[in-house]
Amino acid sequence: MAIGVIATLKIQEGKNAEFEQAFQGLAAQVNAKESGCVFYALHRSKSDPQEYKVLEQYATEADLAAHGQTKYFQEANKAMASLVAAAPQIELLDAV
C-alpha cells in the first residue's frame, strides 16, 4: 500500500529564496533517483509565506525509509537546518 507524507516546514524570515533553491536541488535528486517515490513536491502557504508543505508519496513504507537514508537527503537536511525556524511537523497517511 502506498504511503503519503505531509511535512510542514516553517522557514526563517528572509530565508525563503535560499530554502526554495536548496529544496529544489533535493527534489530533483529524489524524483530522478528514487523509483519508489511517486511524487515529491514543495508548496508555499498562501496565508503564511514562511510556511511550506512538502507533499510526498511512496510506493511502500520501505521506499519512504530508504528516502530518509539517502546521502543527498541527509546532506540537504544539514544545509537547510540553518534556514528553518522550527522542527518540521510530519504527518503520515495511508493511500486509499
C-alpha positions as CSV (number, residue, x, y, z in Angstrom):
1,M,0.0,0.0,0.0
2,A,1.3,3.5,-0.9
3,I,2.1,5.8,1.9
4,G,1.7,9.6,1.8
5,V,3.6,12.2,3.8
6,I,2.8,15.9,4.5
7,A,5.8,17.7,6.0
8,T,5.1,21.2,7.3
9,L,8.2,23.4,7.5
10,K,8.5,26.9,9.0
11,I,11.3,29.0,7.4
12,Q,13.1,31.9,8.9
13,E,12.2,35.4,7.7
14,G,14.4,36.4,4.7
15,K,15.5,32.8,4.0
16,N,12.7,31.8,1.6
17,A,14.7,32.1,-1.6
18,E,17.7,30.2,-0.2
19,F,15.4,27.5,1.2
20,E,13.5,27.1,-2.1
21,Q,16.7,26.8,-4.1
22,A,18.1,24.2,-1.7
23,F,14.9,22.2,-1.7
24,Q,14.6,22.2,-5.5
25,G,18.0,20.7,-5.7
26,L,16.9,17.9,-3.3
27,A,13.6,17.4,-5.1
28,A,15.4,16.9,-8.4
29,Q,17.5,14.2,-7.0
30,V,14.6,12.5,-5.2
31,N,12.5,12.5,-8.3
32,A,15.3,11.3,-10.5
33,K,16.8,8.6,-8.3
34,E,14.0,7.1,-6.2
35,S,11.9,4.8,-8.2
36,G,9.7,4.2,-5.2
37,C,8.8,7.9,-4.9
38,V,5.6,8.6,-6.7
39,F,5.9,12.4,-6.1
40,Y,7.9,14.8,-4.0
41,A,6.8,18.5,-4.3
42,L,7.2,21.7,-2.3
43,H,4.3,24.1,-1.8
44,R,4.2,27.5,-0.1
45,S,1.2,28.5,2.0
46,K,-0.9,31.4,0.6
47,S,-1.8,32.5,4.2
48,D,1.7,32.3,5.7
49,P,4.7,32.9,3.3
50,Q,7.0,31.3,5.9
51,E,5.2,28.0,5.9
52,Y,5.8,25.3,3.3
53,K,4.3,21.9,2.8
54,V,6.2,19.0,1.2
55,L,3.7,16.6,-0.4
56,E,5.2,13.2,-0.8
57,Q,4.0,9.7,-1.8
58,Y,6.0,6.5,-1.8
59,A,5.0,3.0,-3.2
60,T,5.8,1.3,0.1
61,E,6.9,2.1,3.7
62,A,10.3,0.6,2.7
63,D,10.7,3.2,0.0
64,L,9.9,6.0,2.5
65,A,12.5,4.6,4.9
66,A,15.1,4.4,2.1
67,H,14.4,8.0,1.2
68,G,15.5,9.2,4.6
69,Q,18.7,7.2,4.4
70,T,20.0,8.6,1.1
71,K,23.2,10.7,1.3
72,Y,21.7,13.6,-0.7
73,F,18.7,13.8,1.7
74,Q,20.9,13.8,4.8
75,E,23.2,16.5,3.2
76,A,20.2,18.6,2.2
77,N,18.8,18.4,5.7
78,K,22.1,19.6,7.2
79,A,22.2,22.5,4.7
80,M,18.6,23.5,5.3
81,A,18.8,23.3,9.1
82,S,20.0,26.9,9.4
83,L,17.1,28.1,7.3
84,V,14.2,26.6,9.3
85,A,12.5,28.3,12.3
86,A,11.3,25.1,14.0
87,A,11.4,21.4,13.7
88,P,9.3,20.0,10.9
89,Q,5.9,18.5,11.6
90,I,5.5,15.2,9.8
91,E,2.1,13.6,9.1
92,L,2.0,10.0,7.6
93,L,-1.0,9.0,5.6
94,D,-2.3,5.7,4.1
95,A,-3.3,5.9,0.5
96,V,-6.8,4.8,-0.3
